[in-house]
Amino acid sequence: MTNAGESQSRIYADSSDIVPFWSRLPRFFLYPLHFGAVALILVSMALAYVAQYTFFVFGLLGLISIGFVRYGYAVLENTARGHLTAEHLFGEDGADATYRPYKQWAILALIGVLVSIATHWLGWGLGLVLYLLFMFALPASMMWLGVSDSFLEALDPRTLVFIIGQLGSAYVLLDFFLLMLSGSSAAAFLLIWRWVPPSLAIPVFFGLQLYFGLVMFNMIGYVLYQYHDRLGLEVHRSVETRKPDDKELIAQLVEENRIEDALGVAYEAQRLSPDDLDAQDRYHKLLLLAKKADKVLSHAQRFIPLLLRKQRNARAMEVYAACRNTKDDFRMESAANQLELARGAAAQRDDRAVMRLLLQFDRRYPESSEVPGAWLLQAKTMADRIKQDQAAMQLLRLLLGKYPKAPEAKEAQQYLTVLQNMARLEGGNRNA
């Protein structure tokens, strides 16, 4: 890691794709459950059990704490270097500095002395403010001590200000989580103390402190890893830390034959992005793969109009065809959407689809204001594409007779006149 002076002259852009620490909180609580940490906690609890029956109980507990803090700082540095499991805990990257616990306690002792002096000379109010400032900066001090092993630099205000400034609001959030965790061991013990035998009270409480302490060390180390580019810390990037996007995650779940899980991811993605064609398309395909017939038809009522709005007429017709394969009499619930789908089919020159979509339109959508538009499109398709002029003229006359004031009436009249003129010309040519 760079020293404080170099860090302040070099600002690193946070361009990494590392999962933010607040998105992986459950993993921090799982970290102490690996074999090495569990063994350390159990051995420490056993020693605490023995220590309570000796005359130097606090001395023994202090020795146990020294070993634990050393282990905790190894976890912090190992995580900060990009090793998110305990596999490389005491590998080549870790300094495994012997004196880190003493340096940490010296920092805490110094804070206590300064706060006491401030309280004595300036009053308890200013003493409390100074204490809160020190506690706020303490995680930054632990970060630097964990990766540099430098006692003086861990106390340097320039270093602390640089770290806090680079992390910004994430540092405030980290401080909040650490504050909550600092009281978690006591809170957890209060929940179970009634069922704990008196002889095990100290070991259990001690074990809870060690557990939550490892959670805190792991979290602090991960925050360093998350912002390593801003802080100038060299790390080992792991492809496993990159959070896959929805498409990659769904593909992975499908490959593992976890269709229901993939559906859950796809559903949430399309729910959060209702106008995202790719998200909607993935969800539709997964519904077909999972043979969720009812959901396929229900989703199509939203998906097809979106495709039509985005000028994806061909895909809209494919989705419609898939729905027809699922249910023979499938149609859009909205007359306007059914008509737009027919217009999309017309744009694709799929005459059969147009006629099928508009078949008995007035009966399927009675009293709909879209009926004149549907009849006009149907008449045009009959005349222009299928060469059924007589049937088209009959439908146009029906439109004009039943909906004379419809917006489509004028165009229908013009089109009917053209067809009638063409029919007269063809009749005259035959007579000649």
Protein Blocks (a to p, Z undefined) as FASTA:
>chain_A
ZZfklmmmpccddfbfbdcfklmmmmmmmmmmpmklmmmmmmmmmmmmmmmmpcklmmmm
mmmmmmmmmmmmmmmmmmmnopabfklmmmmklnoiaklmmmmmmmmmmmmmmmmmmmmm
nojklmmmmmmmmmmmmmmmmmmmmmnopaklmmmmklmmmmmmmnmmmlmmmmmmmmmm
mmmmmmmmmmmmmmpcfklmmmmmmmmmmmmmmmmmmmmmmmmmmmmmmnopacdddfkl
pccdfklmmmmmmmnopaklmmmmmmmmmmmmmmlmklmmmmmmmmmmnopmklmmmmmm
mmmmmmmmnopaklmmmmmmmmmmmpmkgccfblklmmmmmmmmmmnopaklmmmmmgok
lmmmghiaklmmmmmmmmmmmmmmnopaklmmmmmmmmmmmmmmbmklmmmmmmmmmmmm
mmmmmmmmmmZZ
